[in-house]
Amino acid sequence: MNEPVTYLGTRAIRELAERLSVRPAKALGQNFVVDANTVKRIVRLAGVDAHDRVLEVGPGLGSLTLGLAAVADRVLAVEVDNRLAQALPATLEASAPGRAERVVVVNADALTLSALPDEPTKLVANLPYNIAVPVVLHLLASFPSLGSVLVMVQLEVAERLAAAPGSRTYGAPSAKLAWYGAARLAGTVPRAVFWPVPNVDSGLVALQRTAPPATSATRDQVFAVIDAAFAQRRKMLRSALARLAGSAAAARAALESAGVDPATRGEQLDIGAFAAVAAALSAGLGCGASVHD
């Protein structure tokens, strides 16, 4: 029978960091969770159960890993720091007896990760603020088995990821994430539950994966249109997409073919509209224009 999990508080985290000569940098978003209730809340909101194979990015000293190992069938913990990756199994054995074998530590960079020893069903992570968006998008693209996501990120980033078309915070990250499913803000996390204490609050972003919009365009083609649309937010789409389409006239023709007003700005379009514009461009409906992969 498994013994109870001993969660890592401030003192335990500080001792581990000192033993490993880890000096977390606030500027890089290296903040470790020291509150057991926050860990349990994340695991609960993620809906992790005994059937899940959870992908955790940046386990660090193991705070969240312990909570995931207490519930999940398997945890695939991807850690780029070799020192932390090597130390994690011992922490798990000491704080979660009988559960350490559930955790596979992968010493790799999540931004270039392309393979894992098992197919993950959920992504649950406390992500460094400076790489949160590219990590989430890369992992969703690389691992189709991921059915849901719950990540803790800087609150400002969380609000951008979960933003709806037309809102002040809606942008390229919001639109690209919508390709994979509907994101929502699942809660906020106060800065006091971290060590060191960050300068900002954090937010929890949840996503349930759904099928992408029906379109003849590829994901890369759709994302190219999104990038162009938000490169200069104040421009109308007929101007913002002119370079991508080959000319302003080609952009106008493609937009009209997709049923989008050429005078509209990118922040007004949902992912379905972006997909329709990309399809029109890739089909040469913008006076011979095309979006390249």
Backbone as CSV, one residue per row, in Angstrom:
resi,resn,N_x,N_y,N_z,CA_x,CA_y,CA_z,C_x,C_y,C_z
1,MET,0.845,-1.206,0.000,0.000,0.000,0.000,0.881,1.256,0.000
2,ASN,0.537,2.223,-0.821,1.324,3.445,-0.902,1.171,4.291,0.351
3,GLU,2.272,4.843,0.808,2.232,5.753,1.947,1.803,7.138,1.468
4,PRO,1.333,7.985,2.395,0.912,9.337,2.000,2.068,10.130,1.395
5,VAL,1.725,11.012,0.471,2.732,11.879,-0.150,3.098,13.007,0.808
6,THR,4.384,13.276,0.919,4.856,14.407,1.713,5.172,15.547,0.752
7,TYR,4.337,16.572,0.738,4.525,17.678,-0.193,5.654,18.590,0.271
8,LEU,6.226,19.308,-0.683,7.382,20.153,-0.399,6.957,21.560,-0.004
9,GLY,7.287,21.942,1.213,7.034,23.295,1.672,8.234,24.187,1.434
10,THR,8.160,25.400,1.935,9.232,26.369,1.703,10.581,25.877,2.215
11,ARG,10.585,25.331,3.420,11.852,24.878,4.005,12.469,23.755,3.177
12,ALA,11.656,22.774,2.787,12.166,21.649,2.000,12.687,22.103,0.643
13,ILE,11.974,23.021,0.017,12.394,23.543,-1.282,13.719,24.291,-1.166
14,ARG,13.846,25.113,-0.138,15.083,25.864,0.063,16.269,24.922,0.306
15,GLU,16.037,23.877,1.098,17.112,22.929,1.395,17.537,22.171,0.142
16,LEU,16.563,21.756,-0.663,16.873,21.076,-1.914,17.666,21.990,-2.852
17,ALA,17.213,23.229,-2.963,17.887,24.187,-3.848,19.319,24.430,-3.395
18,GLU,19.514,24.549,-2.082,20.866,24.785,-1.560,21.757,23.575,-1.817
19,ARG,21.217,22.367,-1.604,21.987,21.146,-1.800,22.426,20.995,-3.256
20,LEU,21.570,21.450,-4.179,21.854,21.303,-5.608,22.503,22.546,-6.207
21,SER,22.764,23.549,-5.356,23.343,24.825,-5.815,22.473,25.476,-6.877
22,VAL,21.167,25.404,-6.663,20.205,26.015,-7.592,19.875,27.418,-7.105
23,ARG,20.079,28.391,-7.967,19.743,29.776,-7.646,18.705,30.255,-8.656
24,PRO,17.430,30.115,-8.302,16.367,30.466,-9.258,16.415,31.933,-9.655
25,ALA,16.161,32.166,-10.941,16.177,33.533,-11.476,14.758,34.011,-11.720
26,LYS,14.363,35.068,-11.035,13.015,35.612,-11.222,12.797,36.048,-12.658
27,ALA,13.834,36.594,-13.278,13.694,37.114,-14.645,13.330,36.018,-15.631
28,LEU,13.709,34.775,-15.324,13.413,33.658,-16.207,12.163,32.889,-15.780
29,GLY,11.487,33.404,-14.761,10.273,32.744,-14.311,10.546,31.454,-13.570
30,GLN,11.713,31.336,-12.947,12.056,30.119,-12.203,11.567,30.266,-10.772
31,ASN,10.331,29.889,-10.572,9.704,30.000,-9.260,9.083,28.660,-8.898
32,PHE,9.398,28.152,-7.714,8.948,26.835,-7.291,7.739,26.940,-6.369
33,VAL,6.740,26.093,-6.599,5.539,26.085,-5.764,5.874,25.481,-4.410
34,VAL,5.478,26.170,-3.332,5.771,25.698,-1.972,4.494,25.477,-1.165
35,ASP,3.360,25.442,-1.845,2.074,25.303,-1.160,1.369,24.031,-1.634
36,ALA,1.155,23.091,-0.711,0.542,21.802,-1.059,-0.873,21.974,-1.590
37,ASN,-1.629,22.912,-1.046,-3.013,23.111,-1.502,-3.063,23.573,-2.951
38,THR,-2.087,24.375,-3.359,-2.020,24.821,-4.754,-1.726,23.647,-5.672
39,VAL,-0.815,22.783,-5.266,-0.497,21.584,-6.057,-1.735,20.716,-6.212
40,LYS,-2.429,20.456,-5.107,-3.633,19.614,-5.144,-4.726,20.251,-5.998
41,ARG,-4.816,21.572,-5.943,-5.817,22.283,-6.749,-5.532,22.127,-8.240
42,ILE,-4.274,22.247,-8.625,-3.903,22.100,-10.034,-4.234,20.696,-10.533
43,VAL,-3.877,19.694,-9.751,-4.148,18.306,-10.133,-5.651,18.079,-10.270
44,ARG,-6.410,18.656,-9.348,-7.880,18.503,-9.382,-8.476,19.208,-10.594
45,LEU,-8.066,20.436,-10.847,-8.609,21.184,-11.983,-8.229,20.543,-13.314
46,ALA,-7.084,19.880,-13.353,-6.649,19.205,-14.580,-7.427,17.919,-14.812
47,GLY,-8.151,17.465,-13.796,-8.934,16.238,-13.941,-8.079,14.992,-14.084
48,VAL,-6.886,15.000,-13.486,-5.987,13.851,-13.589,-6.560,12.665,-12.828
49,ASP,-6.548,11.492,-13.474,-6.998,10.280,-12.797,-6.030,9.132,-13.046
50,ALA,-6.374,7.966,-12.561,-5.472,6.814,-12.597,-5.234,6.277,-13.996
51,HIS,-5.952,6.779,-14.986,-5.755,6.325,-16.361,-4.834,7.249,-17.154
52,ASP,-4.465,8.379,-16.574,-3.730,9.394,-17.329,-2.227,9.187,-17.339
53,ARG,-1.653,9.541,-18.491,-0.214,9.649,-18.653,0.063,11.144,-18.835
54,VAL,0.553,11.762,-17.791,0.669,13.219,-17.739,2.052,13.681,-18.174
55,LEU,2.084,14.638,-19.074,3.320,15.294,-19.475,3.486,16.538,-18.612
56,GLU,4.566,16.567,-17.845,4.889,17.741,-17.038,6.172,18.351,-17.569
57,VAL,6.134,19.636,-17.829,7.319,20.348,-18.318,7.897,21.186,-17.189
58,GLY,9.191,21.068,-16.985,9.856,21.851,-15.953,9.469,21.446,-14.553
59,PRO,9.641,20.181,-14.176,9.278,19.756,-12.817,10.117,20.422,-11.736
60,GLY,11.289,20.910,-12.123,12.122,21.614,-11.157,12.510,20.735,-9.999
61,LEU,12.152,21.149,-8.793,12.505,20.397,-7.587,11.462,19.346,-7.232
62,GLY,10.338,19.322,-7.962,9.388,18.223,-7.795,8.087,18.528,-7.101
63,SER,7.790,19.792,-6.835,6.559,20.140,-6.101,5.305,19.576,-6.761
64,LEU,5.090,19.928,-8.030,3.901,19.482,-8.746,4.001,18.007,-9.122
65,THR,5.212,17.543,-9.388,5.417,16.136,-9.764,4.868,15.205,-8.695
66,LEU,5.068,15.555,-7.435,4.570,14.734,-6.331,3.053,14.618,-6.370
67,GLY,2.377,15.729,-6.626,0.922,15.715,-6.696,0.415,14.900,-7.870
68,LEU,1.110,14.986,-8.997,0.714,14.218,-10.180,0.959,12.725,-9.974
69,ALA,2.100,12.393,-9.364,2.437,10.990,-9.130,1.480,10.331,-8.155
70,ALA,0.851,11.117,-7.302,-0.094,10.573,-6.329,-1.361,10.063,-6.994
71,VAL,-1.631,10.513,-8.224,-2.904,10.204,-8.883,-2.728,9.506,-10.219
72,ALA,-1.844,10.014,-11.062,-1.737,9.558,-12.452,-1.166,8.147,-12.579
73,ASP,-1.452,7.525,-13.713,-0.859,6.228,-14.022,0.630,6.386,-14.300
74,ARG,0.981,7.484,-14.987,2.371,7.736,-15.329,2.595,9.230,-15.479
75,VAL,3.774,9.679,-15.105,4.154,11.079,-15.277,5.426,11.122,-16.114
76,LEU,5.377,11.858,-17.209,6.528,12.049,-18.078,7.061,13.444,-17.778
77,ALA,8.082,13.509,-16.936,8.598,14.787,-16.440,9.782,15.234,-17.285
78,VAL,9.587,16.289,-18.057,10.624,16.774,-18.982,11.350,17.956,-18.344
79,GLU,12.618,17.764,-18.049,13.419,18.776,-17.363,14.697,19.047,-18.153
80,VAL,14.934,20.305,-18.507,16.099,20.665,-19.312,17.375,20.754,-18.475
81,ASP,17.235,21.062,-17.177,18.392,21.214,-16.290,18.845,19.826,-15.820
82,ASN,20.061,19.441,-16.197,20.556,18.104,-15.885,20.625,17.855,-14.380
83,ARG,21.014,18.868,-13.604,21.091,18.704,-12.148,19.735,18.365,-11.563
84,LEU,18.718,19.091,-11.994,17.371,18.869,-11.472,16.820,17.524,-11.934
85,ALA,17.109,17.173,-13.179,16.635,15.894,-13.718,17.226,14.723,-12.937
86,GLN,18.499,14.803,-12.587,19.154,13.717,-11.863,18.685,13.629,-10.420
87,ALA,18.323,14.772,-9.820,17.930,14.787,-8.412,16.471,14.389,-8.189
88,LEU,15.642,14.520,-9.203,14.199,14.309,-9.027,13.833,12.906,-8.539
89,PRO,14.407,11.814,-9.079,14.020,10.482,-8.596,14.210,10.293,-7.100
90,ALA,15.298,10.819,-6.542,15.551,10.678,-5.105,14.507,11.435,-4.293
91,THR,14.112,12.609,-4.785,13.071,13.384,-4.103,11.754,12.622,-4.105
92,LEU,11.428,12.024,-5.226,10.187,11.263,-5.335,10.198,10.049,-4.412
93,GLU,11.320,9.361,-4.356,11.416,8.169,-3.506,11.264,8.543,-2.039
94,ALA,11.818,9.694,-1.660,11.763,10.121,-0.261,10.392,10.668,0.121
95,SER,9.740,11.395,-0.803,8.486,12.080,-0.472,7.229,11.362,-0.935
96,ALA,7.384,10.403,-1.845,6.228,9.652,-2.347,6.594,8.174,-2.475
97,PRO,6.850,7.510,-1.358,7.255,6.100,-1.390,6.256,5.242,-2.168
98,GLY,6.797,4.399,-3.045,5.930,3.522,-3.825,5.384,4.142,-5.087
99,ARG,5.671,5.421,-5.282,5.140,6.101,-6.475,6.232,6.564,-7.428
100,ALA,7.473,6.510,-6.996,8.575,7.001,-7.826,8.636,6.284,-9.170
101,GLU,8.256,4.992,-9.185,8.333,4.234,-10.437,7.308,4.704,-11.462
102,ARG,6.336,5.491,-11.030,5.344,6.026,-11.965,5.904,7.182,-12.792
103,VAL,7.022,7.738,-12.356,7.570,8.942,-12.983,8.773,8.599,-13.847
104,VAL,8.709,9.021,-15.120,9.835,8.875,-16.043,10.417,10.271,-16.256
105,VAL,11.660,10.453,-15.862,12.308,11.756,-16.018,13.020,11.790,-17.367
106,VAL,12.697,12.801,-18.163,13.289,12.976,-19.485,14.113,14.260,-19.466
107,ASN,15.422,14.134,-19.575,16.309,15.297,-19.574,16.379,15.862,-20.991
108,ALA,15.516,16.834,-21.276,15.421,17.373,-22.638,14.807,18.767,-22.601
109,ASP,14.934,19.461,-23.709,14.345,20.788,-23.877,12.954,20.629,-24.466
110,ALA,11.949,21.088,-23.753,10.561,20.931,-24.210,10.303,21.643,-25.528
111,LEU,11.091,22.665,-25.836,10.886,23.417,-27.078,11.301,22.642,-28.321
112,THR,12.092,21.598,-28.123,12.524,20.781,-29.269,12.106,19.319,-29.107
113,LEU,11.330,19.037,-28.087,10.914,17.663,-27.799,10.055,17.112,-28.937
114,SER,10.400,15.908,-29.414,9.641,15.307,-30.510,9.211,13.877,-30.226
115,ALA,9.728,13.288,-29.146,9.368,11.910,-28.816,9.413,11.703,-27.310
116,LEU,8.572,10.785,-26.829,8.518,10.438,-25.416,8.386,8.927,-25.297
117,PRO,8.703,8.359,-24.136,8.586,6.907,-23.976,7.151,6.401,-23.930
118,ASP,6.193,7.304,-23.866,4.780,6.922,-23.872,3.980,8.081,-24.445
119,GLU,2.741,7.808,-24.868,1.895,8.863,-25.422,1.163,9.582,-24.289
120,PRO,1.433,10.866,-24.090,0.788,11.597,-22.991,-0.673,11.921,-23.303
121,THR,-1.500,11.894,-22.268,-2.913,12.220,-22.443,-3.243,13.630,-21.955
122,LYS,-2.432,14.135,-21.032,-2.658,15.479,-20.490,-1.322,16.205,-20.348
123,LEU,-1.370,17.517,-20.561,-0.238,18.384,-20.270,-0.593,19.185,-19.027
124,VAL,0.185,19.019,-17.976,-0.036,19.750,-16.721,1.318,20.273,-16.272
125,ALA,1.443,21.579,-16.133,2.774,22.120,-15.841,2.712,23.520,-15.252
126,ASN,3.754,23.825,-14.483,4.030,25.184,-14.033,5.141,25.678,-14.937
127,LEU,4.780,26.490,-15.937,5.729,26.835,-16.991,6.502,28.119,-16.699
128,PRO,7.783,28.125,-17.008,8.557,29.367,-16.918,7.903,30.444,-17.782
129,TYR,7.803,31.634,-17.249,7.056,32.689,-17.928,7.583,33.014,-19.319
130,ASN,8.907,32.916,-19.501,9.505,33.401,-20.748,9.334,32.454,-21.930
131,ILE,8.906,31.202,-21.683,8.759,30.255,-22.801,7.379,29.603,-22.841
132,ALA,6.460,30.087,-22.045,5.165,29.418,-21.881,4.413,29.227,-23.199
133,VAL,4.258,30.285,-23.978,3.464,30.201,-25.213,4.091,29.260,-26.229
134,PRO,5.369,29.426,-26.589,5.946,28.498,-27.574,5.955,27.048,-27.105
135,VAL,6.122,26.806,-25.812,6.129,25.434,-25.300,4.766,24.778,-25.495
136,VAL,3.715,25.468,-25.100,2.358,24.902,-25.219,2.020,24.616,-26.681
137,LEU,2.299,25.568,-27.558,1.984,25.375,-28.981,2.818,24.246,-29.588
138,HIS,4.079,24.167,-29.224,4.941,23.105,-29.760,4.471,21.726,-29.312
139,LEU,4.120,21.598,-28.047,3.727,20.291,-27.531,2.378,19.839,-28.087
140,LEU,1.452,20.756,-28.256,0.161,20.399,-28.859,0.354,19.947,-30.306
141,ALA,1.281,20.581,-31.010,1.549,20.202,-32.398,2.284,18.869,-32.480
142,SER,3.156,18.604,-31.521,4.014,17.427,-31.574,3.368,16.162,-31.020
143,PHE,2.385,16.316,-30.123,1.792,15.152,-29.466,0.263,15.194,-29.583
144,PRO,-0.274,14.654,-30.671,-1.721,14.640,-30.891,-2.499,13.884,-29.813
145,SER,-1.810,13.034,-29.054,-2.478,12.278,-27.993,-2.877,13.158,-26.814
146,LEU,-2.326,14.364,-26.735,-2.686,15.280,-25.645,-4.143,15.720,-25.812
147,GLY,-4.985,15.269,-24.906,-6.404,15.598,-24.999,-6.800,16.843,-24.233
148,SER,-5.968,17.235,-23.278,-6.296,18.429,-22.497,-5.021,19.049,-21.945
149,VAL,-5.149,20.301,-21.543,-4.021,21.078,-21.035,-4.469,21.845,-19.799
150,LEU,-3.611,21.899,-18.790,-3.775,22.848,-17.690,-2.380,23.327,-17.323
151,VAL,-2.107,24.579,-17.617,-0.787,25.123,-17.327,-0.905,26.380,-16.481
152,MET,0.087,26.534,-15.609,0.167,27.739,-14.793,1.211,28.649,-15.409
153,VAL,0.816,29.867,-15.725,1.695,30.839,-16.370,1.463,32.207,-15.739
154,GLN,2.264,33.167,-16.116,2.050,34.540,-15.673,0.628,34.958,-16.024
155,LEU,-0.049,35.654,-15.120,-1.459,35.989,-15.313,-1.694,36.739,-16.619
156,GLU,-0.808,37.635,-16.965,-0.948,38.389,-18.215,-0.916,37.450,-19.421
157,VAL,-0.036,36.458,-19.369,0.063,35.478,-20.443,-1.192,34.615,-20.478
158,ALA,-1.682,34.224,-19.303,-2.898,33.414,-19.218,-4.082,34.140,-19.845
159,GLU,-4.183,35.422,-19.569,-5.296,36.208,-20.114,-5.193,36.314,-21.630
160,ARG,-3.972,36.410,-22.160,-3.795,36.466,-23.611,-4.171,35.137,-24.260
161,LEU,-3.740,34.046,-23.652,-4.021,32.733,-24.223,-5.517,32.429,-24.241
162,ALA,-6.235,32.902,-23.242,-7.656,32.590,-23.123,-8.555,33.668,-23.730
163,ALA,-7.969,34.695,-24.336,-8.745,35.823,-24.851,-9.622,35.430,-26.041
164,ALA,-10.763,36.087,-26.131,-11.698,35.853,-27.239,-11.526,36.936,-28.298
165,PRO,-11.903,36.659,-29.556,-11.814,37.670,-30.615,-12.528,38.956,-30.210
166,GLY,-11.896,40.072,-30.517,-12.493,41.366,-30.205,-12.071,41.932,-28.870
167,SER,-11.464,41.118,-28.014,-11.043,41.613,-26.705,-9.678,42.289,-26.804
168,ARG,-9.357,43.074,-25.800,-8.121,43.856,-25.796,-6.885,42.963,-25.809
169,THR,-6.968,41.796,-25.188,-5.799,40.924,-25.059,-5.716,39.844,-26.143
170,TYR,-6.679,39.822,-27.063,-6.674,38.821,-28.126,-5.537,39.107,-29.106
171,GLY,-4.776,38.061,-29.420,-3.657,38.249,-30.340,-3.265,36.938,-30.977
172,ALA,-2.058,36.888,-31.547,-1.598,35.688,-32.239,-1.592,34.451,-31.338
173,PRO,-1.120,34.546,-30.066,-1.158,33.353,-29.210,-2.577,32.832,-28.991
174,SER,-3.534,33.739,-28.791,-4.929,33.339,-28.585,-5.465,32.613,-29.801
175,ALA,-5.221,33.177,-30.980,-5.751,32.604,-32.213,-5.114,31.247,-32.513
176,LYS,-3.807,31.149,-32.308,-3.128,29.882,-32.592,-3.573,28.781,-31.627
177,LEU,-3.732,29.125,-30.358,-4.184,28.123,-29.398,-5.594,27.639,-29.739
178,ALA,-6.414,28.540,-30.293,-7.785,28.181,-30.667,-7.817,27.129,-31.777
179,TRP,-6.732,26.975,-32.521,-6.654,25.922,-33.535,-6.824,24.548,-32.888
180,TYR,-6.336,24.433,-31.649,-6.340,23.144,-30.945,-7.561,22.951,-30.048
181,GLY,-8.232,24.026,-29.675,-9.391,23.912,-28.799,-9.710,25.245,-28.156
182,ALA,-10.749,25.249,-27.335,-11.174,26.479,-26.664,-10.461,26.615,-25.329
183,ALA,-9.643,27.655,-25.204,-8.918,27.889,-23.955,-9.750,28.762,-23.037
184,ARG,-9.572,28.570,-21.738,-10.275,29.401,-20.759,-9.374,29.628,-19.549
185,LEU,-9.635,30.719,-18.853,-8.916,31.009,-17.619,-9.578,30.200,-16.511
186,ALA,-8.848,29.241,-15.956,-9.425,28.328,-14.972,-9.227,28.795,-13.539
187,GLY,-8.519,29.886,-13.347,-8.311,30.406,-12.001,-7.047,31.233,-11.927
188,THR,-6.860,31.883,-10.798,-5.653,32.670,-10.564,-4.895,32.078,-9.381
189,VAL,-3.600,32.383,-9.334,-2.738,31.864,-8.274,-1.931,33.021,-7.699
190,PRO,-2.024,33.255,-6.392,-1.283,34.374,-5.799,0.215,34.126,-5.786
191,ARG,0.968,35.198,-5.820,2.431,35.074,-5.885,3.022,34.489,-4.614
192,ALA,2.290,34.543,-3.501,2.812,34.096,-2.210,3.049,32.595,-2.128
193,VAL,2.517,31.806,-3.073,2.685,30.344,-3.002,3.976,29.882,-3.672
194,PHE,4.799,30.824,-4.133,6.049,30.485,-4.812,7.269,30.890,-4.000
195,TRP,8.369,30.183,-4.264,9.681,30.620,-3.809,10.633,30.537,-4.988
196,PRO,11.361,31.628,-5.261,11.186,32.956,-4.679,9.854,33.563,-5.114
197,VAL,9.383,34.536,-4.377,8.104,35.171,-4.689,8.264,36.013,-5.955
198,PRO,7.481,35.729,-6.997,7.602,36.501,-8.244,7.006,37.902,-8.090
199,ASN,7.215,38.713,-9.099,6.688,40.082,-9.070,5.273,40.178,-9.618
200,VAL,4.725,39.055,-10.063,3.396,39.048,-10.679,2.595,37.856,-10.178
201,ASP,1.280,37.944,-10.318,0.423,36.806,-10.014,0.419,35.861,-11.208
202,SER,-0.072,34.651,-10.986,-0.128,33.649,-12.046,-1.569,33.287,-12.359
203,GLY,-1.756,32.663,-13.509,-3.089,32.224,-13.912,-3.037,30.800,-14.422
204,LEU,-4.157,30.098,-14.321,-4.274,28.731,-14.812,-5.072,28.749,-16.106
205,VAL,-4.486,28.213,-17.160,-5.149,28.138,-18.460,-5.513,26.686,-18.739
206,ALA,-6.781,26.457,-19.041,-7.258,25.108,-19.356,-7.690,25.048,-20.811
207,LEU,-7.449,23.895,-21.431,-7.874,23.688,-22.811,-8.272,22.236,-22.995
208,GLN,-9.440,22.030,-23.613,-9.880,20.701,-24.010,-9.706,20.604,-25.510
209,ARG,-8.944,19.632,-25.954,-8.636,19.553,-27.375,-9.877,19.216,-28.204
210,THR,-10.006,19.907,-29.331,-11.068,19.638,-30.288,-10.454,19.572,-31.688
211,ALA,-11.239,19.163,-32.653,-10.752,19.120,-34.029,-10.525,20.537,-34.539
212,PRO,-9.501,20.765,-35.351,-9.274,22.103,-35.914,-10.379,22.448,-36.898
213,PRO,-10.483,23.711,-37.294,-11.504,24.113,-38.262,-11.384,23.335,-39.565
214,ALA,-12.497,23.043,-40.175,-12.476,22.370,-41.485,-11.945,23.352,-42.516
215,THR,-10.813,23.020,-43.138,-10.196,23.914,-44.105,-9.240,23.137,-44.998
216,SER,-9.040,23.630,-46.206,-8.076,23.012,-47.112,-6.664,23.508,-46.831
217,ALA,-6.536,24.537,-46.015,-5.218,25.078,-45.678,-4.563,24.234,-44.587
218,THR,-3.237,24.221,-44.569,-2.508,23.526,-43.514,-2.440,24.419,-42.272
219,ARG,-2.045,23.802,-41.169,-1.871,24.592,-39.947,-0.829,25.679,-40.149
220,ASP,0.270,25.349,-40.794,1.321,26.342,-41.020,0.809,27.512,-41.864
221,GLN,-0.015,27.221,-42.847,-0.572,28.289,-43.680,-1.510,29.188,-42.868
222,VAL,-2.310,28.588,-42.023,-3.211,29.373,-41.170,-2.398,30.229,-40.201
223,PHE,-1.365,29.649,-39.607,-0.549,30.392,-38.651,0.218,31.527,-39.327
224,ALA,0.590,31.346,-40.593,1.265,32.420,-41.325,0.329,33.615,-41.502
225,VAL,-0.949,33.344,-41.762,-1.938,34.418,-41.888,-2.124,35.115,-40.538
226,ILE,-2.184,34.342,-39.467,-2.334,34.922,-38.128,-1.150,35.829,-37.803
227,ASP,0.065,35.351,-38.069,1.256,36.160,-37.785,1.229,37.470,-38.564
228,ALA,0.855,37.401,-39.823,0.804,38.612,-40.648,-0.276,39.564,-40.157
229,ALA,-1.405,39.023,-39.750,-2.524,39.861,-39.308,-2.200,40.634,-38.038
230,PHE,-1.383,40.020,-37.166,-1.087,40.677,-35.891,0.279,41.356,-35.868
231,ALA,1.005,41.308,-36.964,2.319,41.949,-37.004,2.197,43.452,-36.771
232,GLN,1.122,44.036,-37.308,0.831,45.457,-37.076,-0.665,45.553,-36.779
233,ARG,-0.989,45.564,-35.499,-2.375,45.404,-35.053,-3.317,46.468,-35.604
234,ARG,-2.842,47.648,-35.829,-3.745,48.734,-36.233,-4.085,48.715,-37.718
235,LYS,-3.381,47.890,-38.470,-3.640,47.856,-39.909,-4.880,47.047,-40.243
236,MET,-5.594,47.496,-41.253,-6.696,46.693,-41.772,-6.100,45.480,-42.482
237,LEU,-6.875,44.409,-42.531,-6.342,43.154,-43.068,-5.876,43.262,-44.513
238,ARG,-6.521,44.088,-45.319,-6.102,44.204,-46.717,-4.677,44.732,-46.812
239,SER,-4.263,45.522,-45.820,-2.887,46.030,-45.788,-1.966,45.071,-45.044
240,ALA,-2.451,44.528,-43.931,-1.627,43.641,-43.114,-1.225,42.379,-43.869
241,LEU,-2.092,41.909,-44.761,-1.820,40.666,-45.493,-1.231,40.895,-46.883
242,ALA,-0.985,42.145,-47.228,-0.523,42.464,-48.587,0.789,41.767,-48.923
243,ARG,1.744,41.794,-48.017,3.039,41.164,-48.300,2.892,39.651,-48.436
244,LEU,2.108,39.054,-47.561,1.905,37.608,-47.612,1.192,37.194,-48.893
245,ALA,0.216,38.002,-49.301,-0.576,37.671,-50.487,0.122,38.039,-51.788
246,GLY,1.064,38.958,-51.727,1.756,39.395,-52.928,1.432,40.823,-53.298
247,SER,0.261,41.295,-52.865,-0.142,42.679,-53.104,-1.390,42.962,-52.292
248,ALA,-1.714,44.249,-52.140,-2.932,44.621,-51.419,-4.170,44.153,-52.176
249,ALA,-4.098,44.186,-53.506,-5.229,43.739,-54.316,-5.475,42.248,-54.138
250,ALA,-4.395,41.477,-54.081,-4.525,40.033,-53.881,-5.081,39.728,-52.502
251,ALA,-4.629,40.496,-51.510,-5.140,40.306,-50.151,-6.629,40.609,-50.093
252,ARG,-7.042,41.698,-50.713,-8.464,42.065,-50.742,-9.287,40.951,-51.391
253,ALA,-8.824,40.443,-52.526,-9.564,39.404,-53.241,-9.712,38.144,-52.397
254,ALA,-8.643,37.756,-51.721,-8.689,36.554,-50.884,-9.624,36.749,-49.699
255,LEU,-9.576,37.929,-49.094,-10.452,38.223,-47.959,-11.915,38.184,-48.386
256,GLU,-12.212,38.809,-49.495,-13.589,38.821,-49.974,-14.061,37.412,-50.320
257,SER,-13.157,36.604,-50.901,-13.504,35.226,-51.220,-13.816,34.428,-49.961
258,ALA,-13.128,34.764,-48.856,-13.338,34.075,-47.584,-14.507,34.640,-46.794
259,GLY,-15.138,35.682,-47.326,-16.271,36.284,-46.632,-15.873,37.203,-45.504
260,VAL,-14.658,37.761,-45.593,-14.143,38.665,-44.555,-14.021,40.066,-45.126
261,ASP,-14.524,41.053,-44.421,-14.422,42.451,-44.829,-12.950,42.854,-44.866
262,PRO,-12.423,43.313,-46.008,-11.007,43.695,-46.106,-10.609,44.814,-45.150
263,ALA,-11.594,45.581,-44.671,-11.296,46.676,-43.750,-11.244,46.213,-42.295
264,THR,-11.546,44.944,-42.051,-11.500,44.392,-40.695,-10.054,44.280,-40.226
265,ARG,-9.855,44.328,-38.917,-8.535,44.120,-38.336,-8.440,42.708,-37.767
266,GLY,-7.224,42.224,-37.633,-6.997,40.847,-37.225,-7.649,40.459,-35.919
267,GLU,-7.712,41.405,-34.975,-8.254,41.064,-33.660,-9.749,40.751,-33.675
268,GLN,-10.404,40.970,-34.813,-11.832,40.683,-34.928,-12.108,39.265,-35.448
269,LEU,-11.104,38.579,-35.953,-11.313,37.281,-36.600,-11.126,36.121,-35.629
270,ASP,-12.023,35.143,-35.716,-11.826,33.912,-34.957,-11.010,32.940,-35.796
271,ILE,-10.705,31.788,-35.232,-9.823,30.847,-35.921,-10.456,30.314,-37.212
272,GLY,-11.769,30.200,-37.234,-12.448,29.749,-38.444,-12.261,30.727,-39.594
273,ALA,-12.324,32.010,-39.285,-12.138,33.031,-40.321,-10.687,33.051,-40.808
274,PHE,-9.742,32.913,-39.894,-8.334,32.854,-40.307,-8.100,31.658,-41.229
275,ALA,-8.716,30.533,-40.895,-8.571,29.333,-41.713,-9.166,29.543,-43.099
276,ALA,-10.291,30.241,-43.173,-10.931,30.504,-44.462,-10.068,31.418,-45.328
277,VAL,-9.459,32.415,-44.713,-8.573,33.317,-45.459,-7.351,32.553,-45.971
278,ALA,-6.756,31.717,-45.112,-5.590,30.932,-45.523,-5.945,30.001,-46.675
279,ALA,-7.139,29.413,-46.629,-7.568,28.515,-47.697,-7.728,29.278,-49.006
280,ALA,-8.280,30.479,-48.930,-8.458,31.290,-50.137,-7.112,31.663,-50.740
281,LEU,-6.165,32.024,-49.895,-4.836,32.373,-50.390,-4.120,31.169,-50.980
282,SER,-4.195,30.030,-50.292,-3.495,28.832,-50.773,-4.118,28.281,-52.054
283,ALA,-5.411,28.593,-52.276,-6.078,28.147,-53.495,-5.863,29.104,-54.649
284,GLY,-5.166,30.205,-54.398,-4.899,31.177,-55.454,-6.065,32.056,-55.756
285,LEU,-6.973,32.249,-54.756,-8.138,33.081,-55.002,-7.857,34.554,-54.822
286,GLY,-6.638,34.851,-54.387,-6.255,36.258,-54.227,-5.405,36.687,-55.406
287,CYS,-5.948,36.634,-56.600,-5.232,37.043,-57.804,-3.929,36.272,-57.982
288,GLY,-3.975,34.966,-57.712,-2.796,34.142,-57.893,-1.896,34.068,-56.691
289,ALA,-2.308,34.672,-55.584,-1.470,34.635,-54.391,-1.552,33.280,-53.735
290,SER,-0.534,32.949,-52.946,-0.558,31.697,-52.200,0.217,31.852,-50.907
291,VAL,-0.172,31.043,-49.914,0.552,31.030,-48.650,1.414,29.792,-48.658
292,HIS,2.700,29.953,-48.482,3.618,28.827,-48.541,3.767,28.194,-47.172
293,ASP,4.009,26.863,-47.150,4.249,26.140,-45.893,5.539,26.665,-45.258
